[in-house]
Every structure is written in C-alpha cells, then in structure tokens.
Amino acid sequence: MKAVVIIPTYNEKGNIERIIPVVEEVFKEIKNYDMEILVADDASPDGTGEVVKALMKKYDNLHLLVGPKKGLGAAYLRGMAYAISELNADVMFEMDADFFHDPKKIPDFLQKIDEGNDFVIGTRYSAGGSIPSNWGIHRKIMSVWGNLLIRTILMRFGIHDWTGGYRAIKKEVFLKEKEKLVAFSGYTFQVGFLFNAVRDGFKVAEVPFNAKDRTMGKSKIPGIETIIKTLYFVITARIKELILGPFGKFLVVGGIGFILQAVILRVMVEAFKIDPSISNLTGAVVAIFSNFNLNNLWTFKTEKVNGALQYLWKLLNFYATSAIGVIFIQTGIIFLGGILFGKQYYFLYFIFGTGVLLIYNFTVYRFIIWRKKPSK
C-alpha cells in the first residue's frame, strides 16, 4: 500500500523547508505503507518550488507538481490525479504546509484507514481536538459556528469538522467523486468533497488534533465571497437532496399510497358503513403493496431487490414493518380519536396518523428494508 501526503503551496518557502523534514521523520514510524510527499505548488513567485527541488536531492520520496494558481480545490484535484496516475497512490492526504495540521497524527489517520474507513477527517471540534488559542474572537466564532451551521443544515451531526483540510482519502473515493469536484473552488471544495462522499455511502471516521496557527507567512483566511459560496452550496445541496433524493421520492410514493388508502377508507365507510378502523386496515393492505413496488423500482433503486425469492422475502418484511406502523400508529390514532372525540371525525384522525406514520416509515425503509451499501 502506498500513501501520498499532498501539500498545496503558494508562497510557502519558509514553511515548506521546515515541514518536509518533520513529515519525513514521522514516516519512519510507519511500517505498513510506502510513504511519499507531493508538493502541489501554484507557481509560487517566492521560490517555494526551488526549495522543494533542493530537498528532492535529499529525499527520493519527495515530488513537486507545479500548476497555475487556481485555488485550493484545483491544486488538490491536480495533486490527487497525479498521485494516482504517476505515484500509484492508494491513500492520499490533504495537509497544509504551515504546521496548522499536526504531522504526528499521520499514523492515526492510516490506522483509521486500516480499520476499514474510506475518508478520515482531522477534527478540531470533538474530544481531543482544538483550535488555536490565539485566534481572535471573530475567527473563533466564524470557525466554530460555521461548522455547526453546516452540520445543522445538512442534518449530519456525526461529522464535527466539515471545513477542515486535514484528511486521508482512499483512491476509490476520489475516483468516484472527481467529476463532481471540478465545480468547487476555494474552501467550498472541502465541504463539497466530504458531502458527496458521505452521500455516496463511503465510511467516514475522525481523528482529533490540536490546530496551531502559523508562525511564518501570510494566513489564507477565507473571504466573505468564499463563505457565501460555501453556504450557498450547503443550502442548495440539502434542498436538492430532500427533493430529488430518497426522501423526496418517498413522499411522492407515499402520496400515491395515501390516495389509494384514503379512497378505499372513504368508500368503505361512506358507501358500505364499515367501521373506520377496519376500513383503514383494508386500504393499508393495498397502499403497502403499491408503496413497496414503487419504492423498490424508484426511491431506493440503487438497493433494489432482485430475484423472486428475495422479492417475496423483502415484501413480507415490508408488510411486517409497515403493519406495525399502520396498526399501532395510524389505526391506533383513528381508534383513540373515535373514542375520545367521536367517529365522525375519522378522516381527520387518518390524516394526522398518516403524518406521524410518515416519519416512522421512512426511517424503517431507509435503514432496514433498503439499507444503503457503501460505494466501491
């Protein structure tokens, strides 16, 4: 296995000559990986590239890739593509040149990879991690609350550091996501890359680290334009995920099932004078069958059930889990409503019970019936 630490640089002459020897010392602790360093320099006018070339005479696992200055995202895209095609990398690191990221944590990242994770994040915001104590209050607020806002919008609280740039990523993740990453610039690249990896089912882990502010060179703090672009991406990505993703499709399928069940309920109660609870259960049998097939063919098509035996087994599981919700949640609310307020309002109880049932059903369908498998 080979791991390549990619360090993007622009005018980092003073830092790059200090950090490379430190990283090389850390490499000596790693026995199960061939370790290399790739400096992805954006044609720095301060001579960063020349410093790297001089160090390459001492370290034969050090490489330099020079390209035009197009931002952090472009530098990483260029570096990762090169690391895979030219250096045969299995794992790639993102790491800054200014010691903001602790190089001594590199073995911890690789340990997480060895445990079966695909994407490992250095986190400043969980137990054992921290941000620099000398940051101004405005920068602390922007960093801490910015990450919290992203976690809240995306509704993924298990990941603590969405904007951090200290990461270890398997080759398979980059190859799967690289076409989508071209659209991201600046620090939006970090959020966009992680979001797409999570959405596609790759396994993510975290390594806490204590971030240290740079002592040399100029800090590259994201400007207001980058912040706005990142928030725009996060908000629009979440909206698209809800509308076009499994939950949006689930609502459409559920709407069709709701109409079927509602029509059967009304006809049986109004035309045949059958008890609302019994009528609701009859309509549910038809709606559940419709929901299963539409969800299988459309909502969760990437985990679609194939084969007659698997189909029948999943259908039985679907009826069993759905029946629990229909009997105890939906029909239970109709029954209790009839006792407490009268059966004449049965259709209102049905609507309310359906709303509660919706949340239960999506959770069961997503995580039990059509459990998502990680991308390979």
Long-range contacts (C-beta under 8 A, 24 or more apart in sequence): 1-32, 1-33, 1-34, 1-90, 1-91, 2-33, 2-34, 2-35, 2-36, 2-87, 2-88, 2-89, 2-90, 2-91, 3-30, 3-33, 3-34, 3-35, 3-36, 3-89, 3-90, 3-91, 3-92, 3-93, 3-110, 3-168, 4-35, 4-36, 4-37, 4-38, 4-83, 4-87, 4-89, 4-91, 4-92, 4-93, 5-35, 5-36, 5-37, 5-38, 5-92, 5-93, 5-95, 5-106, 6-38, 6-40, 6-76, 6-79, 6-80, 6-83, 6-92, 6-93, 6-94, 6-95, 7-37, 7-38, 7-39, 7-40, 7-95, 7-96, 7-97, 8-40, 8-41, 8-42, 8-72, 8-75, 8-76, 8-79, 8-94, 8-96, 8-97, 9-39, 9-40, 9-41, 9-42, 9-44, 9-48, 9-97, 10-41, 10-42, 10-44, 10-48, 10-69, 10-220, 11-44, 11-45, 11-46, 11-48, 11-217, 11-218, 12-44, 12-46, 12-48, 12-97, 12-98, 12-217, 13-44, 13-46, 13-47, 13-48, 13-51, 14-216, 14-217, 15-97, 15-98, 15-99, 15-214, 15-216, 15-217, 16-48, 16-51, 16-52, 16-97, 17-51, 17-55, 18-99, 18-216, 19-97, 19-98, 19-99, 19-103, 20-52, 20-55, 20-59, 20-62, 22-103, 23-95, 23-103, 23-106, 24-59, 24-61, 26-103, 26-104, 26-106, 26-107, 27-61, 27-106, 29-107, 30-106, 30-107, 30-110, 32-110, 32-114, 33-91, 33-110, 34-61, 35-61, 36-61, 36-62, 36-63, 36-87, 36-89, 37-61, 37-62, 37-63, 38-63, 38-64, 38-65, 38-79, 38-82, 38-83, 38-87, 39-63, 39-64, 39-65, 39-97, 40-65, 40-67, 40-75, 40-76, 40-78, 40-79, 40-82, 41-65, 41-66, 41-67, 42-66, 42-67, 42-68, 42-69, 42-70, 42-75, 43-67, 43-68, 43-69, 63-87, 70-185, 71-185, 71-186, 71-189, 72-165, 72-186, 72-187, 72-189, 72-190, 73-181, 73-184, 73-185, 73-186, 73-188, 73-189, 74-185, 76-189, 77-178, 77-181, 77-182, 77-189, 80-169, 80-174, 80-178, 81-178, 84-171, 84-174, 84-175, 89-171, 90-170, 90-171, 91-168, 91-169, 91-170, 91-171, 92-168, 92-169, 92-171, 92-174, 93-166, 93-167, 93-168, 93-169, 94-165, 94-166, 94-167, 94-168, 94-169, 94-190, 95-165, 95-166, 96-165, 96-166, 98-214, 98-216, 98-217, 98-219, 99-212, 99-214, 99-215, 100-166, 100-211, 100-212, 100-213, 100-214, 101-165, 101-166, 101-209, 101-211, 102-209, 102-210, 102-211, 102-212, 105-166, 105-207, 105-209, 108-207, 109-167, 109-168, 109-207, 110-168, 112-168, 112-205, 112-207, 113-168, 113-170, 115-205, 116-203, 117-203, 117-204, 117-205, 118-169, 118-170, 118-172, 118-173, 118-197, 118-202, 118-203, 118-204, 118-374, 119-167, 119-168, 119-169, 119-170, 119-173, 119-194, 119-197, 119-198, 119-202, 119-203, 119-204, 119-205, 120-167, 120-168, 120-169, 120-204, 120-205, 120-206, 120-207, 121-159, 121-161, 121-164, 121-166, 121-167, 121-194, 121-204, 121-205, 121-206, 121-207, 122-161, 122-164, 122-166, 122-167, 122-206, 122-207, 122-208, 122-209, 123-160, 123-161, 123-164, 123-206, 123-207, 123-208, 123-209, 124-160, 124-161, 124-164, 124-208, 124-209, 124-210, 124-211, 125-160, 125-161, 126-160, 126-161, 126-206, 126-208, 127-208, 128-208, 128-209, 129-160, 129-161, 129-208, 129-209, 129-210, 129-211, 130-210, 130-211, 131-211, 132-211, 132-212, 132-213, 134-213, 135-213, 139-221, 142-227, 146-227, 149-231, 149-234, 150-191, 150-230, 150-234, 153-234, 153-235, 153-238, 154-195, 154-234, 154-237, 154-238, 155-238, 156-198, 158-204, 159-194, 159-198, 159-204, 159-206, 160-206, 161-206, 162-190, 162-191, 162-194, 162-195, 163-187, 163-190, 163-191, 163-230, 164-190, 165-190, 166-209, 169-193, 169-197, 170-202, 172-375, 172-376, 173-197, 173-202, 176-200, 176-202, 176-375, 184-233, 185-229, 186-222, 186-226, 186-229, 187-222, 187-226, 187-230, 188-226, 188-229, 188-230, 188-233, 191-230, 191-233, 191-234, 192-233, 192-237, 195-234, 195-237, 199-241, 200-375, 201-372, 201-373, 201-374, 201-375, 202-374, 202-375, 203-374, 246-299, 246-300, 246-366, 247-362, 249-295, 249-298, 249-299, 250-295, 250-299, 250-361, 250-362, 250-365, 251-358, 253-290, 253-291, 253-294, 253-295, 253-298, 253-299, 254-291, 254-358, 254-361, 256-290, 256-291, 256-294, 257-287, 257-288, 257-290, 257-291, 257-294, 258-287, 258-354, 260-286, 260-287, 260-290, 261-286, 261-287, 262-347, 262-350, 265-346, 265-347, 265-350, 266-347, 269-346, 276-334, 276-338, 276-343, 276-346, 276-349, 276-350, 277-331, 277-334, 277-335, 277-338, 280-326, 280-330, 280-331, 280-334, 280-350, 281-326, 281-327, 281-331, 284-322, 284-323, 284-326, 284-330, 284-331, 288-318, 288-319, 288-322, 288-323, 288-326, 289-315, 291-318, 291-322, 291-361, 292-318, 292-319, 295-365, 295-369, 295-370, 296-370, 299-365, 299-370, 300-365, 300-366, 300-369, 300-370, 302-372, 303-370, 303-371, 303-372, 303-373, 304-370, 305-370, 314-369, 317-368, 317-369, 318-365, 318-369, 321-364, 321-365, 321-368, 321-369, 322-361, 322-364, 325-357, 325-360, 325-361, 325-364, 326-357, 329-353, 329-356, 329-357, 329-360, 330-354, 330-356, 330-357
